[in-house]
Every structure is written in structure tokens, then in C-alpha cells.
Amino acid sequence: MEAEGKSCERARKKTRREIIEKKKAIENRIKAASAVKDHLATFPLFRHYRGNGLHAHLESGHGDRLPVRTKQYIQNLLKLNMEAPFGPEWSDEEKIKRRDMVAPEARYIFVHEVSDEDADKASEFRDVERPCSCKGPIVGFVHYRFTLEEEVPVLYVYELQLEHRVQGKGLGKFLMQLIELIASQNGMGAVVLTVQRANRMAMNFYICKLRYTIAAISPSKVDPLGPEKNYEILCKSLDNEAHAVLEVCL
């Protein structure tokens, strides 16, 4: 009995050690992903978008290194696009989002519109891992972070915002493809994001066009009989473990 007890204790210690080691490995993975200076460097072909009459150049950014004019722009675009879907809650939500947008862990992809002439010049840089000098005004952005959801390392898309005139041109899908590549490249288990239920266009975009699913951690799945929340958490799993945790409802 004594020998059996010692064996069980060793097994428990081994299990605890494995859990701690796994948790530390995930934390290091997130730190390493966040430490990358320019996630676009791995995907030089995604530095430029050309389609449906739109020519654009992409560049990376960090939340705590944004120029004043850039901060003003993203705040204004966010308000323009999201004030209506949030309704009366927008005033409080805007304060939170403004803090989130300049946090050190915030990562960005900015979309700069370029002229036809500059777009032709930009083609020279498609295979070079550096920005070109042809970028024009910002017309949209993605704000994302590397974090944990239910102990799963994920890339969380905080915002995907485009000016109205550049929507419907395939740019949103292009950016989300890039986001999924960045997530996979950095060992994340899934891409996760939050969408206002009132934003039917965005819900349709993610669920119908990009095949995202309502996550098991979304309010409508966690408590389907409880008070209805005004948002859903969506996800796309990139490995089986993330799928089992974030998509499969028990």
C-alpha cells in the first residue's frame, strides 16, 4: 500500500509539472509572438493589395508607438463605424476602446491607399521584406493581440475597421487571410473576435463568407436561456485542441 501511495504521489507530481511546463511554454509563445517587430515581414506578398479598383499598401504598427495623427484617425474611424451598432452603450465603450488602442500589447496593420501610378511602382517591392515609399492616406486598420482564451493561445482581433468607400472590394477578406497566417505562423490555436449582434453585415461577413463559428465561450452558448447579450464571440480554430475548447459545446 505504501509503495502504491508513493507511485500515485509521483504521478501527481509529474502531472503538475507537465501542466506548469505546458503553461509556461504557451506564455513564452505569446511573448515571442508579441515581440515580433513586423509580422508582415514573413509575408511580403501581403504588403500590397490590388483589386476591384483599389490599390493599397500595408504596414505594421504598435499601440504605444502611434503618431498623434494616426491615433486621431483610428479613433474617428472607429466612432464612425461603431457608434450606431453599439447604440446608447457607445459612450462608455468608446472610453475603453481608446485605452485599448494605445496599449503596449496592441498590434496593428494599417492600410494605406495609393494612386494607380504609385501602385505600379509598388509592384517592384512585392518580394522585398520592407515597406515602400508609395503609401498614401490610411483607409483602414486591424488591431490585434496575442493572448489566452480558456488556456488556449489565440490571436484576438480587437478591431477590423475600413472606410465605407473601400468596403466590398475584397480587402476585408484579404486582411483576415493575413491575420490567420500570422496566427498560424506564431503558433496560435485560433483566431478570435467579438461582433455586435446589431452589426448584421459584420456577422454575415465572418460567419457566411469566412466560415467563423460562434464560440463555445460566447454568451449565447454559455447561457442560452439567460438574458440576451448584444454581442457574440466568434472563432476559427487552427488546431484540434483549440477546436475542442473553443468550438465544441459540452
Secondary structure as UniProt FT lines:
FT   HELIX           2..35
FT   HELIX           39..42
FT   HELIX           44..47
FT   STRAND          48..51
FT   TURN            52..53
FT   STRAND          54..62
FT   HELIX           63..65
FT   HELIX           68..86
FT   HELIX           87..89
FT   HELIX           90..101
FT   TURN            104..105
FT   STRAND          107..113
FT   HELIX           116..122
FT   HELIX           123..125
FT   TURN            126..127
FT   STRAND          138..149
FT   TURN            150..151
FT   STRAND          152..162
FT   HELIX           164..166
FT   TURN            167..168
FT   HELIX           171..185
FT   TURN            186..187
FT   STRAND          190..196
FT   TURN            197..198
FT   HELIX           200..204
FT   HELIX           205..209
FT   STRAND          213..214
FT   TURN            216..217
FT   HELIX           219..222
FT   TURN            224..225
FT   STRAND          231..237
FT   HELIX           240..246
//
